[in-house]
Amino acid sequence: MPRVLLREKEYQLQDFVRFLRDEMRHKGFYDKDVADWLGITQQGANKKFKSGSFKLKEILILIDRLNPDDEELLKRIRRKKK
């Protein structure tokens, strides 16, 4: 896979994780809340946000709990066309 595509995927992941973090803060949730939802420690939740290493199941839990706007969510996960 070309490096450019790898970089693009990294950026998309970073943007998506930033979106989740923004939604979390906007709705008044903290790392502790996310940790409780995912059954991990607060430090573990913080690490996941920093590294972007969420499993699909965890992402689905966060989307369910945060209930972001559907259009905004789709915009964040849709691949950009060139």
N, C-alpha and C positions, 0 to 999 in steps of 0.2 A: 504494500500500500504506500503511495507517495507520502512524503513527509507533510506536504501541505494538507492532505486530507486528515492526517493524524492530528495536526495542530487544530484544524477546524473542529474536529470532534472534541478535543480537549476544551476549546473555547465554548462550545455548545454546552458541555457538561458544567463548566464553571458558571455560565450564565443561568443554567437551570437551577443549580444549587443556590446561587445568589437570589434567584426568584423565590425559591422556597423559604430562604432565610428572611427575605423582605416580607413575604406573606405572614410568616410566623410573627415577626415583630409588629407588623401592622395590626394584627389581631390580638396582640398582647400575650403571646406565648414566649416561653424561654427554653433554653437548652434542656432544663430540668423536665419540662413538659414533654418535649420530644423524647427524652430518655425514658420517661415513664411509658409513653406510647409504644416505643420499640423494645422495651424490656432490657435496656442497657444503662450504663452509668452516665452521669452528666458529662464526664470527661470523654466517654465514648461517643456521645452525640456531637460534642464539639469537634472531636477528631474527624468524624464522618463529614461534617460540614467543611472542614478545612481541606480534606483530601478528596471529597466528592465520591467516596467509596460506599455508596448506598446500594443495597440489593434491591431488586425490583419490588419484592414484597414490602420493603421498608418505604420505598417511594410511594407505593400505593396506599400505605397506611397514612403517610404524611398528607397526600392529596385528599384522602378521605377526611382526615381531621381538620385540615386547613380550609378545605372547600373553596379553592380559588375560583375566580371567574373562568368559565369554560373557554371563552375566546382568548383570554390572556394565557391560559395554560396551553392551548393549542399553538398559539404563536410561539411560545417558548420551546415546545418540543418538535415543532415542524422544522424539517430540514430546509435551509435556505437554498433557493434555486439560483443558479448562475446564469 
